[in-house]
Amino acid sequence: MPSQNQPADTSDRLRCPSIVERIGEDPARWLDWDLLADPQRAEMVRTLIDGIETVERLRAWRAVERKLANDDHNDGARNPLEEPRAAIMQRLDQREEWLELHGERCDRLPDEIDKSCECCDSDGFVTAAELRERREEESARRISGYDPAGVDTSKTSPKTEATGLDAFATDGGVEQ
């Protein structure tokens, strides 16, 4: 049974049920905020935009940003805008360019992993577990010759004791 004291998302904000039906999320949940006053939320919005993997989802985000700036359609918005935020629109444009260049995620992922290449079939193919094992062996090899008792640091040479601080000054200063 849901708590009576902690309602889910009942705050005043723009709601876009048609977009929720189409893409499965409501970008207004993230965009209907004063992002200048909340830098953590602004960073989260930038990260969410950078993670958009389909052009359809990206265009829905763009539509919500424009809807927030449209007086006829932003009823109930927590943070109505005078015009779409340039930084958000620019980030969305950059992401769309990236998607056009690299393709949507479903286009980039192979149906199955192709292991017909020489690197995967050869004996030289290294797994992550083998790399970890190699790293541990290398660490053990490097510290195997170290003996803390092998160096006596309690005694200094007469030359070191006779040397003053001026011999160590290397700041290029003027002698006085």
KEROTOR-27354 format. One record per atom (N, C-alpha, C, O, CB): residue in one letter; x, y, z. Coordinates in steps of 0.05 Angstrom, whole numbers, padded with zeros to 5 digits, always signed. Glycine has a CB too. Layout:
BEGIN
AXYZ ...
This chain:
BEGIN
M+00017-00023+00000 M+00000+00000+00000 M+00018+00025+00000 M+00036+00027+00017 M-00019+00000+00024 P+00013+00044-00018 P+00030+00068-00019 P+00027+00084+00006 P+00006+00085+00019 P+00023+00084-00043 S+00048+00098+00013 S+00048+00116+00036 S+00030+00140+00031 S+00029+00150+00009 S+00077+00125+00043 Q+00015+00148+00051 Q-00002+00171+00049 Q+00014+00197+00053 Q+00004+00218+00046 Q-00024+00169+00070 N+00038+00195+00064 N+00054+00218+00070 N+00075+00225+00049 N+00087+00246+00049 N+00068+00214+00097 Q+00080+00206+00031 Q+00100+00210+00010 Q+00088+00205-00017 Q+00092+00184-00029 Q+00125+00192+00015 P+00074+00225-00027 P+00062+00221-00053 P+00083+00218-00075 P+00105+00229-00073 P+00042+00243-00060 A+00076+00204-00096 A+00095+00199-00118 A+00101+00226-00131 A+00113+00243-00119 A+00083+00179-00138 D+00093+00230-00156 D+00099+00254-00170 D+00074+00271-00173 D+00061+00271-00194 D+00111+00248-00198 T+00067+00285-00151 T+00042+00301-00152 T+00048+00331-00153 T+00030+00347-00150 T+00025+00295-00127 S+00074+00338-00157 S+00081+00366-00158 S+00070+00378-00183 S+00065+00365-00203 S+00111+00370-00155 D+00067+00405-00182 D+00058+00419-00206 D+00080+00420-00226 D+00102+00429-00221 D+00049+00448-00199 R+00075+00409-00249 R+00093+00410-00272 R+00078+00404-00297 R+00056+00394-00297 R+00117+00390-00268 L+00090+00410-00319 L+00079+00404-00345 L+00078+00373-00348 L+00096+00359-00341 L+00096+00417-00368 R+00056+00364-00359 R+00053+00335-00364 R+00047+00331-00393 R+00032+00346-00406 R+00030+00323-00346 C+00059+00310-00404 C+00056+00304-00433 C+00049+00275-00437 C+00066+00258-00444 C+00083+00311-00448 P+00024+00267-00432 P+00016+00239-00433 P+00019+00227-00461 P+00025+00203-00464 P-00013+00236-00424 S+00015+00243-00482 S+00018+00232-00509 S+00047+00224-00514 S+00052+00204-00528 S+00009+00252-00530 I+00066+00239-00504 I+00094+00232-00507 I+00101+00207-00490 I+00117+00190-00499 I+00113+00255-00499 V+00089+00205-00467 V+00094+00181-00450 V+00084+00156-00465 V+00098+00136-00465 V+00079+00184-00423 E+00061+00158-00478 E+00051+00135-00494 E+00070+00128-00516 E+00074+00105-00522 E+00023+00141-00505 R+00081+00149-00529 R+00098+00144-00553 R+00126+00134-00546 R+00135+00115-00558 R+00100+00169-00569 I+00139+00146-00526 I+00167+00138-00521 I+00171+00125-00493 I+00193+00115-00488 I+00184+00163-00523 G+00150+00125-00477 G+00153+00112-00451 G+00164+00129-00428 G+00169+00119-00407 G+00169+00089-00454 E+00168+00155-00433 E+00177+00173-00412 E+00166+00201-00417 E+00157+00207-00439 E+00208+00173-00410 D+00167+00217-00396 D+00158+00245-00398 D+00182+00264-00394 D+00190+00268-00371 D+00136+00252-00378 P+00194+00274-00416 P+00217+00292-00413 P+00211+00317-00396 P+00230+00329-00385 P+00226+00301-00440 A+00186+00324-00393 A+00179+00348-00377 A+00187+00343-00348 A+00191+00362-00333 A+00149+00354-00379 R+00188+00318-00340 R+00196+00312-00312 R+00224+00324-00307 R+00230+00332-00284 R+00196+00282-00308 W+00241+00324-00327 W+00268+00334-00324 W+00271+00363-00333 W+00287+00378-00321 W+00287+00317-00339 L+00256+00371-00354 L+00260+00397-00365 L+00245+00420-00352 L+00252+00443-00354 L+00252+00396-00394 D+00223+00413-00338 D+00206+00434-00325 D+00218+00442-00298 D+00205+00439-00277 D+00177+00424-00322 W+00242+00452-00299 W+00256+00462-00275 W+00272+00487-00283 W+00278+00491-00306 W+00275+00440-00264 D+00278+00503-00263 D+00296+00526-00267 D+00324+00515-00265 D+00335+00512-00243 D+00291+00549-00246 L+00336+00508-00288 L+00362+00495-00288 L+00385+00513-00280 L+00406+00504-00272 L+00367+00483-00316 L+00381+00539-00282 L+00402+00558-00273 L+00404+00558-00243 L+00426+00562-00232 L+00396+00586-00284 A+00382+00555-00229 A+00381+00555-00200 A+00390+00529-00188 A+00397+00528-00164 A+00354+00563-00190 D+00390+00507-00204 D+00397+00481-00194 D+00418+00468-00212 D+00411+00453-00230 D+00371+00463-00192 P+00444+00473-00207 P+00465+00463-00224 P+00466+00432-00225 P+00474+00421-00245 P+00491+00474-00216 Q+00459+00419-00203 Q+00460+00390-00203 Q+00439+00379-00222 Q+00444+00360-00237 Q+00455+00379-00175 R+00415+00390-00222 R+00394+00381-00240 R+00402+00388-00269 R+00396+00372-00287 R+00367+00394-00233 A+00414+00411-00273 A+00423+00418-00300 A+00443+00398-00311 A+00442+00390-00334 A+00436+00447-00300 E+00462+00390-00294 E+00482+00369-00302 E+00468+00343-00308 E+00475+00329-00327 E+00503+00365-00280 M+00448+00336-00292 M+00433+00311-00297 M+00418+00313-00324 M+00418+00293-00339 M+00413+00306-00274 V+00406+00335-00330 V+00393+00339-00356 V+00412+00336-00379 V+00406+00323-00399 V+00378+00366-00357 R+00436+00348-00376 R+00456+00346-00397 R+00464+00316-00401 R+00467+00307-00423 R+00481+00363-00391 T+00468+00302-00379 T+00475+00274-00380 T+00453+00258-00393 T+00459+00240-00409 T+00481+00263-00353 L+00428+00263-00386 L+00406+00249-00398 L+00405+00254-00428 L+00399+00235-00444 L+00379+00257-00385 I+00409+00278-00437 I+00409+00285-00465 I+00432+00270-00479 I+00428+00259-00501 I+00412+00315-00470 D+00455+00269-00467 D+00478+00254-00479 D+00473+00225-00481 D+00486+00211-00497 D+00503+00259-00463 G+00454+00214-00465 G+00448+00186-00466 G+00425+00179-00484 G+00417+00155-00487 G+00442+00176-00439 I+00413+00198-00497 I+00390+00192-00515 I+00400+00176-00539 I+00420+00183-00551 I+00376+00219-00525 E+00387+00154-00545 E+00396+00135-00565 E+00379+00133-00590 E+00386+00119-00609 E+00398+00108-00553 T+00357+00147-00590 T+00340+00147-00614 T+00331+00175-00622 T+00328+00192-00605 T+00315+00129-00610 V+00328+00179-00648 V+00320+00205-00658 V+00291+00212-00648 V+00285+00235-00642 V+00321+00206-00689 E+00274+00191-00647 E+00247+00196-00638 E+00246+00207-00609 E+00232+00226-00603 E+00230+00170-00639 R+00262+00195-00591 R+00263+00205-00564 R+00275+00233-00563 R+00266+00249-00547 R+00280+00185-00547 L+00295+00238-00579 L+00308+00264-00579 L+00288+00285-00588 L+00287+00307-00577 L+00332+00264-00598 R+00272+00279-00608 R+00253+00299-00618 R+00231+00303-00598 R+00220+00325-00597 R+00241+00289-00645 A+00224+00283-00582 A+00204+00287-00561 A+00215+00306-00540 A+00200+00324-00530 A+00197+00260-00548 W+00241+00304-00533 W+00253+00322-00514 W+00252+00351-00525 W+00246+00370-00510 W+00282+00314-00507 R+00259+00354-00550 R+00259+00380-00563 R+00230+00392-00563 R+00227+00415-00557 R+00269+00378-00592 A+00210+00375-00568 A+00182+00384-00568 A+00174+00394-00541 A+00160+00414-00538 A+00164+00362-00578 V+00182+00380-00520 V+00175+00388-00492 V+00189+00415-00486 V+00177+00432-00473 V+00184+00367-00472 E+00214+00418-00494 E+00228+00444-00489 E+00213+00467-00503 E+00210+00488-00491 E+00257+00443-00498 R+00204+00462-00527 R+00189+00483-00541 R+00162+00488-00529 R+00152+00510-00528 R+00186+00475-00571 K+00149+00466-00519 K+00123+00468-00507 K+00124+00485-00481 K+00106+00500-00475 K+00112+00440-00500 L+00146+00483-00466 L+00150+00499-00442 L+00151+00529-00448 L+00145+00545-00431 L+00175+00490-00428 A+00159+00535-00473 A+00161+00564-00481 A+00136+00573-00496 A+00136+00596-00506 A+00186+00568-00498 N+00116+00556-00499 N+00092+00563-00514 N+00070+00569-00494 N+00060+00551-00481 N+00084+00541-00534 D+00061+00594-00492 D+00041+00602-00473 D+00014+00587-00477 D+00000+00583-00457 D+00036+00632-00475 D+00008+00579-00501 D-00017+00565-00506 D-00016+00536-00496 D-00038+00524-00493 D-00023+00565-00535 H+00008+00524-00492 H+00009+00496-00486 H+00024+00490-00460 H+00029+00466-00454 H+00022+00481-00508 N+00033+00509-00445 N+00048+00503-00421 N+00032+00507-00395 N+00043+00513-00374 N+00072+00521-00420 D+00006+00502-00397 D-00011+00503-00373 D-00001+00483-00352 D+00003+00460-00359 D-00041+00498-00380 G+00001+00492-00328 G+00010+00474-00306 G+00040+00471-00304 G+00050+00457-00287 G-00002+00447-00310 A+00055+00485-00321 A+00084+00483-00320 A+00094+00496-00295 A+00085+00518-00287 A+00097+00495-00345 R+00113+00484-00282 R+00126+00495-00258 R+00145+00518-00266 R+00147+00538-00252 R+00142+00473-00243 N+00158+00515-00289 N+00177+00535-00298 N+00172+00542-00328 N+00188+00535-00345 N+00206+00525-00294 P+00150+00557-00333 P+00145+00565-00361 P+00168+00583-00371 P+00179+00599-00356 P+00118+00579-00364 L+00175+00580-00396 L+00197+00595-00408 L+00187+00616-00427 L+00165+00614-00439 L+00216+00576-00422 E+00202+00637-00431 E+00196+00657-00451 E+00203+00647-00479 E+00189+00652-00498 E+00210+00684-00446 E+00225+00631-00480 E+00233+00619-00505 E+00249+00594-00497 E+00259+00592-00475 E+00250+00638-00523 P+00252+00575-00515 P+00268+00551-00509 P+00296+00558-00500 P+00308+00577-00512 P+00268+00531-00533 R+00307+00545-00481 R+00334+00551-00471 R+00354+00543-00493 R+00355+00521-00503 R+00340+00536-00445 A+00371+00562-00499 A+00391+00558-00521 A+00410+00535-00515 A+00416+00520-00532 A+00406+00584-00526 A+00419+00533-00490 A+00438+00512-00483 A+00425+00484-00486 A+00439+00466-00495 A+00447+00516-00454 I+00400+00482-00478 I+00387+00456-00481 I+00382+00449-00510 I+00387+00426-00519 I+00359+00456-00466 M+00373+00469-00526 M+00368+00464-00554 M+00395+00457-00569 M+00395+00440-00586 M+00355+00488-00567 Q+00416+00471-00561 Q+00442+00465-00573 Q+00451+00437-00566 Q+00462+00423-00584 Q+00463+00486-00564 R+00447+00429-00542 R+00455+00402-00533 R+00439+00381-00549 R+00450+00360-00557 R+00452+00398-00503 L+00413+00386-00552 L+00396+00367-00567 L+00405+00366-00596 L+00405+00345-00608 L+00367+00376-00565 D+00412+00389-00608 D+00421+00390-00636 D+00447+00374-00639 D+00451+00359-00658 D+00425+00419-00645 Q+00465+00378-00620 Q+00491+00363-00621 Q+00486+00333-00619 Q+00499+00317-00632 Q+00509+00372-00598 R+00468+00325-00601 R+00462+00297-00598 R+00450+00285-00624 R+00456+00263-00632 R+00443+00291-00574 E+00432+00301-00637 E+00420+00292-00662 E+00441+00289-00683 E+00440+00269-00699 E+00398+00312-00671 E+00460+00307-00685 E+00482+00305-00704 E+00498+00279-00699 E+00505+00265-00717 E+00500+00329-00703 W+00503+00274-00673 W+00518+00250-00666 W+00503+00225-00675 W+00514+00206-00686 W+00524+00249-00636 L+00477+00224-00669 L+00460+00201-00677 L+00459+00198-00707 L+00460+00175-00717 L+00432+00204-00666 E+00458+00220-00722 E+00458+00218-00751 E+00484+00207-00762 E+00485+00193-00781 E+00452+00245-00764 L+00506+00215-00748 L+00532+00206-00757 L+00538+00177-00750 L+00548+00162-00766 L+00554+00224-00744 H+00530+00169-00726 H+00537+00142-00716 H+00513+00122-00717 H+00517+00098-00715 H+00546+00144-00687 G+00490+00132-00720 G+00466+00115-00721 G+00454+00112-00693 G+00467+00117-00673 G+00473+00088-00732 E+00429+00103-00693 E+00416+00098-00668 E+00427+00072-00656 E+00440+00056-00669 E+00385+00095-00672 R+00423+00069-00630 R+00435+00046-00616 R+00427+00020-00629 R+00445+00002-00632 R+00427+00047-00587 C+00402+00016-00636 C+00394-00009-00647 C+00408-00015-00673 C+00412-00038-00680 C+00364-00010-00651 D+00417+00006-00687 D+00432+00002-00712 D+00461-00004-00707 D+00474-00017-00723 D+00430+00027-00730 R+00472+00005-00684 R+00500+00001-00678 R+00506-00026-00666 R+00529-00036-00668 R+00510+00023-00660 L+00487-00038-00652 L+00492-00063-00639 L+00489-00087-00658 L+00470-00089-00673 L+00473-00067-00615 P+00509-00105-00658 P+00507-00128-00676 P+00487-00148-00665 P+00481-00149-00641 P+00534-00142-00679 D+00475-00164-00683 D+00456-00185-00674 D+00470-00205-00656 D+00459-00214-00636 D+00443-00198-00698 E+00494-00213-00664 E+00510-00230-00647 E+00539-00223-00651 E+00546-00211-00671 E+00504-00260-00654 I+00555-00231-00632 I+00583-00224-00634 I+00597-00241-00655 I+00594-00265-00656 I+00597-00228-00606 D+00612-00227-00672 D+00626-00241-00694 D+00653-00249-00684 D+00670-00232-00679 D+00627-00223-00719 K+00658-00275-00682 K+00684-00285-00673 K+00700-00297-00695 K+00717-00314-00691 K+00680-00305-00650 S+00695-00288-00720 S+00709-00300-00743 S+00735-00285-00748 S+00750-00294-00766 S+00691-00299-00767 C+00741-00264-00734 C+00766-00250-00739 C+00790-00265-00727 C+00786-00282-00709 C+00764-00221-00727 E+00813-00258-00736 E+00837-00272-00727 E+00844-00267-00698 E+00853-00285-00684 E+00861-00264-00744 C+00838-00242-00689 C+00846-00236-00661 C+00830-00252-00641 C+00840-00258-00619 C+00841-00206-00656 C+00805-00259-00647 C+00788-00274-00628 C+00794-00304-00629 C+00790-00318-00609 C+00759-00268-00633 D+00802-00313-00653 D+00806-00342-00656 D+00834-00350-00648 D+00839-00374-00641 D+00801-00350-00684 S+00853-00332-00648 S+00881-00339-00642 S+00885-00344-00613 S+00868-00338-00596 S+00900-00317-00652 D+00908-00356-00607 D+00915-00361-00579 D+00923-00336-00564 D+00925-00336-00540 D+00938-00381-00578 G+00928-00314-00579 G+00936-00289-00567 G+00913-00273-00555 G+00917-00252-00543 G+00949-00272-00587 F+00888-00282-00558 F+00865-00268-00547 F+00866-00269-00517 F+00868-00291-00505 F+00838-00280-00558 V+00864-00246-00504 V+00867-00244-00475 V+00840-00236-00463 V+00827-00217-00472 V+00889-00224-00467 T+00832-00250-00442 T+00807-00243-00428 T+00814-00224-00405 T+00837-00220-00398 T+00793-00269-00417 A+00793-00212-00394 A+00797-00194-00372 A+00809-00208-00348 A+00825-00197-00334 A+00770-00181-00364 A+00800-00233-00343 A+00811-00248-00320 A+00841-00253-00324 A+00857-00251-00305 A+00796-00275-00317 E+00850-00259-00349 E+00878-00263-00354 E+00894-00237-00350 E+00916-00237-00340 E+00882-00273-00383 L+00882-00214-00358 L+00896-00189-00354 L+00899-00182-00324 L+00920-00173-00316 L+00880-00166-00367 R+00879-00188-00308 R+00881-00184-00279 R+00903-00202-00268 R+00918-00193-00251 R+00854-00189-00265 E+00904-00227-00277 E+00924-00245-00267 E+00952-00236-00274 E+00970-00237-00258 E+00919-00274-00278 R+00955-00226-00299 R+00981-00216-00307 R+00989-00192-00291 R+01013-00189-00283 R+00980-00208-00337 R+00970-00174-00285 R+00976-00150-00269 R+00985-00158-00240 R+01004-00146-00230 R+00952-00132-00268 E+00972-00178-00229 E+00979-00187-00202 E+01007-00200-00202 E+01022-00195-00183 E+00958-00207-00191 E+01013-00215-00222 E+01040-00228-00224 E+01061-00206-00227 E+01082-00208-00215 E+01041-00247-00248 E+01056-00186-00243 E+01075-00164-00247 E+01079-00149-00221 E+01102-00142-00214 E+01065-00145-00269 S+01058-00144-00206 S+01061-00130-00180 S+01077-00147-00161 S+01095-00137-00147 S+01033-00125-00168 A+01072-00173-00160 A+01087-00191-00142 A+01116-00191-00150 A+01134-00191-00133 A+01075-00219-00143 R+01122-00192-00176 R+01149-00192-00186 R+01164-00167-00178 R+01187-00168-00170 R+01150-00196-00216 R+01151-00144-00180 R+01164-00119-00174 R+01171-00116-00144 R+01192-00104-00137 R+01146-00096-00183 I+01153-00125-00127 I+01159-00122-00098 I+01174-00145-00086 I+01181-00144-00063 I+01132-00118-00083 S+01179-00166-00102 S+01192-00190-00091 S+01221-00184-00083 S+01231-00195-00063 S+01192-00213-00111 G+01235-00166-00096 G+01263-00159-00090 G+01265-00138-00068 G+01288-00131-00060 G+01277-00151-00114 Y+01244-00126-00059 Y+01245-00105-00040 Y+01247-00116-00012 Y+01232-00134-00004 Y+01220-00087-00042 D+01267-00105+00003 D+01271-00113+00031 D+01273-00088+00047 D+01293-00073+00045 D+01296-00132+00034 P+01254-00082+00064 P+01255-00057+00080 P+01280-00056+00097 P+01288-00034+00104 P+01230-00055+00097 A+01291-00078+00105 A+01315-00078+00122 A+01340-00075+00105 A+01362-00073+00116 A+01316-00103+00139 G+01338-00076+00079 G+01361-00075+00061 G+01374-00048+00059 G+01397-00047+00051 G+01353-00084+00034 V+01361-00027+00066 V+01372+00000+00065 V+01373+00012+00092 V+01352+00014+00106 V+01356+00018+00045 D+01396+00021+00101 D+01399+00034+00127 D+01397+00064+00123 D+01416+00076+00113 D+01426+00026+00141 T+01375+00075+00131 T+01371+00104+00128 T+01377+00119+00154 T+01374+00144+00155 T+01342+00110+00120 S+01386+00106+00175 S+01391+00119+00200 S+01418+00133+00200 S+01423+00152+00216 S+01390+00100+00223 K+01437+00125+00182 K+01463+00137+00182 K+01465+00155+00157 K+01454+00149+00136 K+01485+00116+00181 T+01479+00177+00160 T+01484+00195+00138 T+01514+00197+00133 T+01529+00192+00152 T+01472+00223+00143 S+01521+00203+00110 S+01550+00205+00103 S+01560+00231+00114 S+01545+00250+00118 S+01554+00203+00072 P+01586+00233+00118 P+01598+00258+00127 P+01593+00281+00107 P+01590+00304+00115 P+01629+00255+00131 K+01593+00275+00081 K+01588+00295+00061 K+01560+00307+00064 K+01556+00331+00061 K+01592+00283+00032 T+01540+00289+00069 T+01513+00299+00072 T+01510+00316+00097 T+01496+00336+00096 T+01493+00275+00073 E+01523+00307+00119 E+01521+00322+00144 E+01534+00350+00141 E+01524+00369+00153 E+01535+00307+00166 A+01555+00352+00125 A+01569+00378+00122 A+01556+00396+00103 A+01562+00420+00102 A+01598+00373+00113 T+01538+00386+00087 T+01524+00403+00067 T+01503+00420+00080 T+01487+00411+00096 T+01512+00385+00045 G+01504+00446+00073 G+01484+00464+00084 G+01460+00466+00065 G+01460+00455+00043 G+01497+00492+00088 L+01440+00481+00074 L+01416+00484+00058 L+01421+00499+00032 L+01407+00495+00012 L+01395+00498+00073 D+01441+00517+00032 D+01447+00532+00007 D+01455+00514-00016 D+01451+00522-00039 D+01468+00552+00013 A+01466+00491-00011 A+01473+00473-00032 A+01448+00461-00046 A+01450+00451-00069 A+01491+00450-00022 F+01426+00461-00032 F+01402+00449-00043 F+01384+00470-00056 F+01364+00462-00069 F+01387+00434-00022 A+01389+00495-00052 A+01372+00516-00064 A+01376+00517-00094 A+01398+00521-00104 A+01378+00544-00051 T+01354+00512-00108 T+01356+00511-00138 T+01336+00530-00150 T+01328+00526-00173 T+01351+00483-00148 D+01329+00550-00135 D+01308+00569-00146 D+01319+00590-00165 D+01304+00606-00176 D+01294+00582-00123 G+01346+00590-00169 G+01358+00609-00187 G+01360+00637-00175 G+01362+00656-00190 G+01343+00610-00212 G+01358+00639-00149 G+01359+00665-00136 G+01386+00678-00137 G+01406+00665-00145 G+01349+00663-00108 V+01388+00702-00128 V+01413+00718-00128 V+01427+00712-00102 V+01415+00712-00081 V+01407+00748-00132 E+01454+00708-00104 E+01469+00704-00080 E+01472+00729-00064 E+01472+00751-00076 E+01497+00693-00087 Q+01473+00728-00038 Q+01474+00751-00021 Q+01499+00752-00006 Q+01504+00770+00010 Q+01451+00754-00003 
